[in-house]
Amino acid sequence: MDDNQLLRYSRHILLDEIGIEGQQKILEAKALVIGAGGLGSPAAMYLASAGIGQLTIIDNDTVDLTNLQRQIAHTTARVGRAKAESARETLHAINPDITVTALVERADDARLAELVSQHDVVLDCTDNFKTRHAVNRACVAHKVPLVSGAVIRFDGQVSVFDPRTGEQPCYSCLFPQDQPFEDVACSTMGVFAPLVGVVGAMQAAEALKLVMGIGESLAGRLLLLDGLRMEWSSIAIGRNDGCPVCAVKKGD
């Protein structure tokens, strides 16, 4: 690190659990943020401010006026622009020293597998089960930790699915991909703006802890937030030995 970096990240370096070694790990890390909306905005902004060396943002949507109530990476002047490119502009304004790649596309399974394999941690900031399951499959296949978040109305949730040890549950263990789940859109149900900031920031915190190898992650736990009562609850997640995604098959 040069003098400017030592100054920029000094409040991290002062923490015994991080120090120069931990900050260096952040600078060398590669993070993939899938979705540049309500969750992806704060998550990516905190990763950028913390100094994640290479940050990839993927989103095929454009900025809409209705997004601006909660998607803080975007501005009124950028309505109509691609969200990924808008986010990249914001992230570079926060920290010009990092590399930000903006991908304006909807990734299929093959593309997700390619992208996931190139990164150290993945943050799922999407809003539909089909994409979440596709991301989970890619993370399990390539043994890349996944930080998952979701918010609707006044309710939020966040967890980590870490396939590196082969002992932790995956997203499909919690929400089986063969079970019918109804996607609930913010456009029809609404969402309390600050909650996406809370959950997105927690996703960034978990991702940073994972790349530094410090603390205890949310792997094996699901945190639920009731925003009206402002109460957190924690639920243990068990691994499904019959999970079609992460279960070890006989003969493997």
C-alpha positions in Angstrom: 0.0 0.0 0.0 1.1 3.5 -0.8 0.8 6.5 1.6 -2.6 7.5 0.1 -4.0 4.0 0.7 -2.6 3.9 4.2 -4.5 7.1 4.9 -7.7 6.1 3.1 -8.0 2.8 4.9 -6.5 3.9 8.2 -9.7 3.3 10.2 -9.7 -0.3 9.0 -6.0 -0.7 9.7 -6.5 0.5 13.3 -8.7 -2.5 14.0 -6.6 -5.3 15.4 -8.7 -7.9 13.6 -7.9 -6.3 10.2 -4.7 -4.4 10.3 -2.5 -4.0 7.2 -2.7 -7.7 6.4 -6.4 -7.8 6.4 -6.7 -4.6 4.4 -4.2 -6.0 1.9 -6.5 -9.0 1.4 -9.4 -6.7 0.7 -7.3 -4.8 -1.9 -6.4 -8.1 -3.6 -10.0 -9.5 -3.5 -12.4 -9.9 -6.4 -16.1 -9.5 -5.7 -19.1 -10.2 -7.9 -22.3 -8.2 -7.2 -25.3 -9.5 -9.0 -28.0 -6.8 -9.2 -27.4 -3.1 -9.0 -30.7 -2.2 -7.3 -31.8 -1.6 -3.7 -29.4 -4.2 -2.2 -26.7 -4.0 -4.7 -26.3 -0.3 -4.4 -25.2 -0.1 -0.7 -23.4 -3.4 -0.9 -21.3 -2.3 -3.8 -20.7 1.1 -2.4 -19.4 -0.3 0.9 -17.2 -2.8 -0.9 -15.8 0.0 -3.0 -15.2 2.3 0.0 -13.4 -0.6 1.8 -11.1 -1.0 -1.2 -12.2 -4.3 -2.8 -9.6 -4.5 -5.6 -11.8 -5.8 -8.4 -15.6 -5.3 -8.3 -17.9 -6.6 -11.0 -21.5 -5.4 -11.2 -24.0 -7.2 -13.4 -27.5 -6.0 -14.1 -29.5 -5.8 -17.4 -32.0 -3.2 -16.2 -32.1 0.6 -16.6 -32.6 3.3 -13.9 -36.2 4.2 -13.4 -37.6 7.1 -11.4 -39.3 4.7 -9.0 -35.9 3.2 -8.2 -34.5 6.3 -6.7 -36.5 6.0 -3.4 -34.1 3.2 -2.4 -31.4 2.5 -5.0 -28.8 4.9 -3.8 -26.1 4.2 -6.3 -28.2 6.1 -8.9 -29.3 9.7 -9.4 -32.1 11.5 -11.1 -29.8 12.6 -13.9 -29.1 8.9 -14.8 -32.8 7.9 -15.3 -32.8 5.7 -18.4 -29.2 4.7 -18.2 -28.0 1.1 -17.5 -27.9 0.5 -13.8 -24.6 -1.4 -14.0 -22.9 1.6 -15.7 -24.6 4.1 -13.3 -23.3 2.1 -10.4 -19.8 2.0 -11.8 -19.8 5.8 -12.1 -20.8 6.1 -8.4 -18.3 3.5 -7.2 -15.4 5.2 -9.1 -16.4 8.5 -7.5 -16.1 6.9 -4.1 -12.8 5.2 -4.8 -11.0 5.8 -8.1 -8.3 3.3 -7.1 -10.4 0.1 -7.6 -11.3 -1.6 -10.8 -15.0 -1.7 -11.5 -16.4 -3.8 -14.4 -20.0 -3.1 -15.4 -21.9 -5.9 -17.2 -25.2 -4.9 -18.8 -26.6 -8.3 -19.4 -28.8 -11.1 -18.0 -26.5 -14.0 -17.3 -27.6 -17.6 -18.0 -26.2 -20.6 -16.2 -23.1 -20.9 -18.3 -22.3 -17.2 -18.0 -22.9 -17.2 -14.2 -20.5 -20.2 -13.9 -17.9 -18.3 -15.8 -18.2 -15.2 -13.7 -18.5 -16.9 -10.4 -15.3 -18.9 -11.1 -13.4 -15.7 -11.5 -14.3 -14.1 -8.2 -13.5 -14.7 -4.5 -17.0 -13.9 -3.2 -20.5 -13.4 -4.7 -23.2 -11.1 -3.4 -26.7 -12.1 -4.6 -28.7 -8.8 -4.6 -31.4 -10.0 -7.0 -35.1 -10.2 -6.5 -36.2 -13.5 -8.0 -35.9 -17.2 -7.0 -34.9 -18.4 -10.5 -31.8 -16.2 -10.5 -30.9 -16.9 -6.9 -30.9 -20.6 -7.6 -28.8 -20.2 -10.7 -26.3 -18.2 -8.7 -26.3 -20.8 -5.9 -25.6 -23.6 -8.3 -22.7 -21.8 -9.8 -21.3 -21.0 -6.3 -21.6 -24.6 -5.1 -20.0 -25.9 -8.3 -17.0 -23.6 -8.0 -16.8 -23.5 -4.2 -17.2 -19.7 -4.0 -18.9 -18.3 -0.9 -22.3 -16.6 -1.5 -23.8 -13.8 0.5 -27.5 -13.6 0.0 -29.9 -10.8 1.0 -33.6 -10.1 0.4 -36.1 -7.3 1.4 -39.8 -6.9 0.8 -42.2 -4.5 2.6 -40.8 -4.1 6.1 -39.0 -7.5 6.2 -35.4 -8.4 5.5 -33.2 -11.4 5.6 -29.5 -12.1 5.1 -27.3 -15.2 5.2 -24.1 -16.7 3.9 -23.8 -20.0 2.0 -20.2 -21.2 2.0 -19.5 -24.3 0.0 -15.7 -24.3 0.5 -15.7 -26.9 3.4 -18.5 -29.1 2.0 -20.2 -29.0 5.4 -22.4 -26.0 5.2 -25.9 -25.8 3.7 -26.5 -24.1 0.4 -29.3 -21.8 -0.7 -31.3 -24.7 -2.1 -31.2 -26.5 1.3 -33.1 -23.5 2.7 -35.3 -22.9 -0.3 -35.5 -26.1 -2.4 -35.4 -25.2 -6.1 -38.1 -27.7 -6.9 -40.6 -26.1 -4.6 -43.0 -23.5 -5.9 -42.2 -20.0 -4.6 -44.0 -16.9 -5.6 -41.7 -14.0 -6.5 -43.0 -10.9 -4.9 -42.1 -7.6 -6.7 -41.4 -4.3 -5.0 -43.6 -2.7 -7.7 -46.7 -4.5 -6.3 -45.8 -5.0 -2.6 -43.6 -2.0 -1.9 -40.4 -1.8 0.2 -39.3 0.4 3.1 -36.3 2.2 1.7 -33.9 2.1 4.6 -34.2 -1.7 5.0 -32.4 -2.4 1.7 -29.6 -0.2 3.0 -29.4 -2.2 6.3 -29.4 -5.6 4.5 -27.1 -4.5 1.7 -24.6 -3.1 4.2 -24.7 -6.4 6.1 -24.0 -8.3 2.8 -20.9 -6.1 2.3 -19.8 -6.7 5.9 -20.1 -10.5 5.5 -18.3 -10.4 2.1 -15.4 -8.4 3.6 -15.1 -10.8 6.6 -15.0 -13.7 4.2 -12.2 -12.3 2.0 -10.2 -11.4 5.1 -11.0 -14.7 6.9 -12.0 -13.0 10.2 -14.8 -13.4 12.6 -17.7 -15.8 12.2 -19.8 -15.6 9.1 -23.6 -16.2 8.8 -23.0 -19.6 7.3 -25.6 -21.9 8.8 -27.7 -19.1 10.0 -30.5 -17.0 8.6 -31.0 -13.5 10.1 -34.5 -12.1 9.8 -35.3 -8.4 10.3 -38.7 -7.1 11.3 -38.4 -3.5 10.3 -41.6 -2.4 12.0 -40.5 -3.6 15.4 -36.8 -3.3 14.5 -36.1 -6.7 15.9 -33.6 -9.3 14.6 -34.2 -13.1 14.9 -31.7 -15.8 14.0 -32.7 -19.2 12.6 -30.3 -22.1 12.3 -30.1 -23.7 8.8 -29.4 -27.4 8.5 -27.8 -29.0 5.5 -30.2 -31.2 3.5 -28.4 -34.4 2.8 -30.8 -35.0 -0.1 -30.2 -31.6 -1.7 -29.8 -32.0 -5.5 -27.3 -29.1 -5.6 -24.8 -29.6 -2.7 -25.3 -33.1 -1.4 -22.4 -35.5 -1.9 -23.5 -38.4 -4.1 -22.4 -41.9 -3.5 -19.3 -42.6 -5.5 -18.1 -39.0 -5.5 
